[in-house]
Amino acid sequence: MVRILNIYTISAFVALAGVIYGFDVSSMSGVLGTEEYKNFYGNPLGTRQGAITGAIAAGSLVGALSSSYLGDWLSRKVAIQVGTVFWCIGAGVQASSNSVGMLIAGRIISGLCIGITSTLVPIYQSEIAPRKIRGRVVSLLHFAIAWGILIQYLIEYGCSFLNSQAVFRLPWAIQSVPAIMLFIGLFWLPRSPRWLASKDRWDEVLTVLAFLRTPNSDINEPLVLAEYKEIEEQIRIERELDVSSYQELFSKKMRKRLFLGMAVQGLSQLTGINVILYFIVYVLQSAGINHTLLVSSILYIMFIVATIPTIIWTDRWGRRSSLLVGSVIIAFWLYVMGGILARFGEPTQVQNLPYTWVIVRHPAARHTVQAGAYLASAAFAMSWGPIEWIYPPEIMPVRIRTKAVSLSTATNWTVSFTVSLVVPLLYRKISWRLFMIYGSLNVASFFFVLFFIPETKQRTLEEMDEIFEHGGPIWRSFRGIRYTGQLDQLAREIEQGKFTRRTVHVDLCDDVERNGRRKSVR
């Protein structure tokens, strides 16, 4: 129990990267409607505002692609620290920007951090977590994102009452605080045992596993030795392939997993959540709702609350069923929003607005649109939001994990950048039809998950080969493949002394007795 709490504590702390990501999501939505922002930057609309909003996704794409090299070379945790440095630089440039170009440049630099951390944090969390709580642990990243969105939005709401450029400069400067905290705190956290194994630092692998899995860091605990053995065997098999990691990444054996990881990340950005989170001010104004800064905060509170059930039960519900249910609910509410706007809205006569269609009367209609936005975002927070971070890292072997997840995350940011760029333009051009398009994309996602996404809950990272190479037809079962108990069986056999093939020498840390313990494992 003590070590389980340690894993939660470590995972929750590295999830500060999610707070940073959340700060990005609402870094624009809270200032878009302020006169100070519009006056200073020339009231950017359409593609121009899309370029400002999407700049951080462009930087994130570069950061995600570079994370595979940094994560394998420097380790997961040191690469995350590099990302926080980029974030602080970007926040400073944004807060001091004197033009749209400088603002875009600052957001691109900040995006480098988002790309690096959004790739490596879920990998790090997956690699330190036991199979039974891996989904819960990685879900903490999405929970932190939700908190970051709300905190930044409330900061912007408070600053909106100022009568100066501090309305937008102060919130952008404050963004550096969680990055500084994460950079400093990571010095005290362990490295990933899977990364240590990939570098043949086997003594440290066993020491870290003992720290993470047992109350007294007992390296002789059977479950610790069993997990050590699984990692060792997986590394051995991967090295026997004698191919480069890039050859393996695009090999026939791994191509399907890579595609599924990229698809989950890409489809999550096509649920319509970006329209709601990034441009909620436009949506509510189009519905005829005033005081959007305060009203929007309710959206972000619901986003947090809706994530909690997933954190608690995702390892029981499974990844697949969460995505299926989420797609249906999101599609329903987007169709409702589009239908209500089409039925009760009308073209606006005011020029230079970010929207061209508005509900002038009909209070019930406008509040239905508001409720639809709330409930669609809540459905995303319970399904696609957490699962998009859980699924890609856990289905890939350690040898190519960072490269595969970096490509998956790069897909996320490519789609996100495109969406951020075109949504302001499309919202002005086709108005309510945009919600119908996104509703249909959710329906398509439902069938994609139904026929192609296998269940991975309750399986160790080393058992994923069995799922993808020997599993039955995906569409026949909502439960996925049953856990075989392979790790538990290996632990029992080790405890009974059946394994004697290999001797592992463990050199303990300075603060523990250094007596060269030995344990026989096969």
Secondary structure as UniProt FT lines:
FT   HELIX           2..14
FT   HELIX           16..29
FT   TURN            30..33
FT   HELIX           35..40
FT   TURN            41..42
FT   HELIX           46..74
FT   HELIX           76..95
FT   HELIX           100..128
FT   HELIX           131..133
FT   HELIX           134..159
FT   TURN            160..161
FT   HELIX           166..174
FT   HELIX           176..185
FT   HELIX           186..188
FT   HELIX           193..198
FT   TURN            199..200
FT   HELIX           202..213
FT   TURN            215..216
FT   TURN            219..220
FT   HELIX           222..240
FT   HELIX           245..249
FT   HELIX           252..268
FT   TURN            269..270
FT   HELIX           273..278
FT   HELIX           280..286
FT   TURN            287..288
FT   HELIX           292..317
FT   HELIX           319..344
FT   STRAND          346..347
FT   STRAND          357..358
FT   HELIX           363..382
FT   HELIX           384..394
FT   HELIX           398..400
FT   HELIX           401..430
FT   TURN            431..432
FT   HELIX           433..452
FT   TURN            457..458
FT   HELIX           461..463
FT   HELIX           464..470
FT   HELIX           474..476
FT   HELIX           486..495
FT   TURN            496..497
FT   STRAND          502..505
FT   TURN            510..511
FT   STRAND          518..521
//
